[in-house]
């Protein structure tokens, strides 16, 4: 997967899981994860166990997902602000800790703290997490048919060409008169040839389907309750 394919995959995942995209560009996403995405990606089983037991309002994590690190660095360098004084990060961490002790959990955005950055590329740990989450949650689908506006009725048949029946009819039109007019000593050979030709057409044209369940889905078709 190249950077554009990674970007498109991440975008589709964020949309499918209901994450709040706070900022985006062709090379990054700044997101606040939805509860479903947070459960799948952040490895916080104790926190989510607490939320499930107490019914507390969950506070999901936020990230900067970078899908093209080189271009993102160029953009950041072009818009770089003056460096913060030494020790600013430690001061922010202390303020955050004090607010947590006083008021409980405080969102990082409330004090301007930086979001953790994740570089996403094929083979990275976070991308593997995304693949695993998609694999686990994408085993089953729930789809609705898009009705054909041209159809007069949902039970109308769709025209198709019955190749096998057509070929067998043509074959019968040739061999059956031949069998009726054949001499007694030739009739067995003609009949055997007819049966062999029918078997050949059946082998060539009869559908042969081998099915095994990989993914399952529930499909709601128009007109069928």
C-alpha positions as CSV (number, residue, x, y, z in Angstrom):
1,X,0.0,0.0,0.0
2,X,1.3,3.4,-0.9
3,X,0.6,6.6,1.1
4,X,-2.6,7.5,-0.8
5,X,-4.0,4.0,-0.3
6,X,-3.2,4.1,3.4
7,X,-4.9,7.6,3.6
8,X,-8.0,6.3,1.9
9,X,-8.2,3.2,4.1
10,X,-7.8,5.3,7.3
11,X,-10.4,7.8,6.1
12,X,-12.9,5.0,5.4
13,X,-12.3,3.4,8.8
14,X,-12.8,6.7,10.7
15,X,-16.0,7.3,8.8
16,X,-17.3,3.8,9.3
17,X,-16.6,3.9,13.1
18,X,-18.1,7.4,13.6
19,X,-14.9,9.1,14.7
20,X,-14.9,12.9,14.9
21,X,-12.4,14.3,12.4
22,X,-11.3,17.6,13.8
23,X,-8.8,18.4,11.1
24,X,-7.7,16.8,7.9
25,X,-5.4,17.2,4.9
26,X,-4.2,14.9,2.2
27,X,-1.5,13.7,4.5
28,X,-3.0,13.6,8.0
29,X,-6.1,13.4,10.2
30,X,-6.6,14.9,13.6
31,X,-9.3,12.8,15.2
32,X,-11.2,12.1,18.4
33,X,-12.0,8.4,18.4
34,X,-15.5,7.1,18.8
35,X,-16.1,4.6,21.6
36,X,-16.0,1.7,19.2
37,X,-12.7,2.8,17.7
38,X,-11.2,3.6,21.1
39,X,-12.0,0.1,22.3
40,X,-10.4,-1.5,19.3
41,X,-7.3,0.6,19.1
42,X,-6.2,1.9,22.5
43,X,-5.8,-1.3,24.5
44,X,-7.6,0.1,27.6
45,X,-9.6,-2.9,28.9
46,X,-9.6,-1.7,32.5
47,X,-10.9,1.8,31.6
48,X,-13.7,0.4,29.4
49,X,-14.5,-2.2,32.1
50,X,-15.0,0.7,34.5
51,X,-17.2,2.5,32.0
52,X,-19.3,-0.6,31.4
53,X,-19.7,-1.3,35.1
54,X,-20.5,2.3,36.2
55,X,-22.3,3.6,33.1
56,X,-19.9,6.6,33.2
57,X,-19.7,8.9,30.1
58,X,-16.6,7.6,28.2
59,X,-13.8,10.0,27.4
60,X,-12.2,8.7,24.2
61,X,-8.6,9.5,23.1
62,X,-7.5,11.8,20.4
63,X,-4.7,11.3,17.9
64,X,-2.9,12.8,14.9
65,X,-2.8,10.1,12.3
66,X,-0.1,10.9,9.7
67,X,-0.3,9.0,6.4
68,X,2.6,10.7,4.7
69,X,5.2,11.7,7.3
70,X,7.6,13.4,4.8
71,X,5.0,15.7,3.4
72,X,3.5,16.3,6.8
73,X,6.9,17.4,8.2
74,X,7.3,19.8,5.3
75,X,3.9,21.4,6.1
76,X,4.7,21.6,9.8
77,X,8.0,23.2,9.1
78,X,6.4,25.8,6.8
79,X,3.9,26.7,9.5
80,X,6.2,26.3,12.5
81,X,5.6,28.6,15.5
82,X,8.5,30.0,17.6
83,X,9.8,27.3,20.0
84,X,8.3,27.1,23.5
85,X,10.5,27.9,26.4
86,X,12.4,25.0,27.9
87,X,10.4,23.0,30.4
88,X,7.0,24.0,28.9
89,X,6.0,20.4,28.3
90,X,6.7,19.5,31.9
91,X,4.7,22.5,33.1
92,X,1.8,21.5,31.0
93,X,2.0,17.9,32.3
94,X,2.0,19.2,35.9
95,X,-1.0,21.4,35.2
96,X,-2.9,18.5,33.7
97,X,-2.1,16.3,36.6
98,X,-3.3,18.9,39.1
99,X,-6.5,19.5,37.2
100,X,-7.1,15.8,37.2
101,X,-6.7,15.5,40.9
102,X,-9.1,18.4,41.5
103,X,-11.7,17.9,38.9
104,X,-11.3,14.4,37.7
105,X,-10.4,13.6,34.1
106,X,-9.9,16.7,32.1
107,X,-9.9,16.6,28.3
108,X,-6.5,17.3,26.7
109,X,-8.1,20.0,24.5
110,X,-9.2,21.9,27.7
111,X,-5.5,22.9,28.4
112,X,-4.1,22.8,24.9
113,X,-2.0,19.7,25.3
114,X,-0.7,18.1,22.2
115,X,-2.3,15.0,20.7
116,X,-0.2,11.9,20.4
117,X,1.0,11.5,16.8
118,X,1.0,8.2,15.0
119,X,2.7,7.6,11.6
120,X,0.6,5.2,9.6
121,X,2.2,3.1,6.9
122,X,1.9,-0.4,5.7
123,X,3.5,-2.6,8.3
124,X,3.3,-0.2,11.2
125,X,1.9,-1.4,14.5
126,X,-1.1,1.0,14.4
127,X,-1.9,0.0,10.8
128,X,-1.9,-3.7,11.9
129,X,-4.3,-2.8,14.6
130,X,-6.6,-1.1,12.1
131,X,-6.4,-4.2,9.8
132,X,-7.2,-6.5,12.8
133,X,-10.2,-4.3,13.8
134,X,-11.6,-4.3,10.3
135,X,-11.1,-8.0,10.0
136,X,-12.9,-8.6,13.4
137,X,-15.8,-6.2,12.8
138,X,-16.1,-6.8,9.0
139,X,-17.0,-10.5,9.1
140,X,-20.7,-9.8,8.8
141,X,-22.5,-7.2,6.7
142,X,-26.0,-5.8,6.9
143,X,-27.1,-4.5,3.5
144,X,-30.2,-3.2,1.8
145,X,-30.9,-3.6,-1.9
146,X,-30.9,-0.4,-4.0
147,X,-34.2,-0.8,-5.9
148,X,-34.1,-0.6,-9.7
149,X,-36.2,2.4,-10.6
150,X,-36.8,0.9,-14.1
151,X,-38.4,-2.3,-12.8
152,X,-42.2,-2.3,-13.0
153,X,-42.5,-4.8,-10.1
154,X,-40.0,-6.2,-7.6
155,X,-40.9,-9.8,-8.6
156,X,-40.3,-9.1,-12.4
157,X,-37.9,-11.6,-13.9
158,X,-34.5,-10.6,-15.2
159,X,-33.9,-11.8,-18.8
160,X,-31.0,-14.3,-19.2
161,X,-29.8,-16.7,-21.9
162,X,-30.3,-20.4,-20.9
163,X,-27.3,-21.7,-22.8
164,X,-27.6,-25.3,-21.7
165,X,-31.3,-25.7,-22.5
166,X,-30.8,-24.0,-25.9
167,X,-27.9,-26.2,-26.9
168,X,-29.8,-29.4,-25.8
169,X,-32.8,-28.4,-27.8
170,X,-30.7,-27.9,-30.9
171,X,-28.9,-31.2,-30.3
172,X,-32.2,-33.0,-30.0
173,X,-33.5,-31.4,-33.2
174,X,-30.6,-32.9,-35.0
175,X,-30.3,-36.4,-33.4
176,X,-34.0,-37.4,-32.8
177,X,-35.0,-37.4,-36.5
178,X,-31.7,-39.2,-37.2
179,X,-32.5,-41.9,-34.7
180,X,-36.0,-42.4,-36.2
181,X,-34.6,-42.8,-39.7
182,X,-31.5,-44.9,-38.8
183,X,-31.1,-48.5,-39.7
184,X,-31.5,-51.0,-36.8
185,X,-27.8,-51.9,-36.8
186,X,-26.8,-48.2,-36.8
187,X,-29.3,-47.0,-34.2
188,X,-27.3,-48.1,-31.2
189,X,-24.2,-46.2,-32.4
190,X,-26.2,-43.0,-33.2
191,X,-27.9,-43.2,-29.8
192,X,-24.5,-43.6,-28.0
193,X,-23.2,-40.6,-29.9
194,X,-26.3,-38.6,-29.0
195,X,-25.9,-39.4,-25.3
196,X,-22.2,-38.6,-25.4
197,X,-22.8,-35.2,-27.0
198,X,-25.5,-34.4,-24.4
199,X,-23.1,-35.3,-21.6
200,X,-20.4,-33.1,-23.2
201,X,-22.8,-30.1,-23.3
202,X,-23.9,-30.7,-19.7
203,X,-20.2,-30.8,-18.6
204,X,-19.4,-27.6,-20.5
205,X,-22.5,-25.5,-19.6
206,X,-24.1,-26.7,-16.4
207,X,-23.2,-24.5,-13.5
208,X,-20.9,-26.1,-11.0
209,X,-20.7,-24.2,-7.7
210,X,-18.6,-25.0,-4.7
211,X,-19.5,-22.8,-1.8
212,X,-17.8,-22.3,1.6
213,X,-18.7,-19.6,4.1
214,X,-16.1,-16.9,4.6
215,X,-18.3,-13.9,5.4
216,X,-22.0,-13.8,6.2
217,X,-24.6,-11.1,5.7
218,X,-28.3,-10.2,6.2
219,X,-29.7,-8.8,2.9
220,X,-33.0,-6.9,2.8
221,X,-34.4,-7.3,-0.7
222,X,-37.1,-5.1,-2.1
223,X,-40.6,-6.8,-2.1
224,X,-39.5,-9.8,0.0
225,X,-40.6,-9.8,3.6
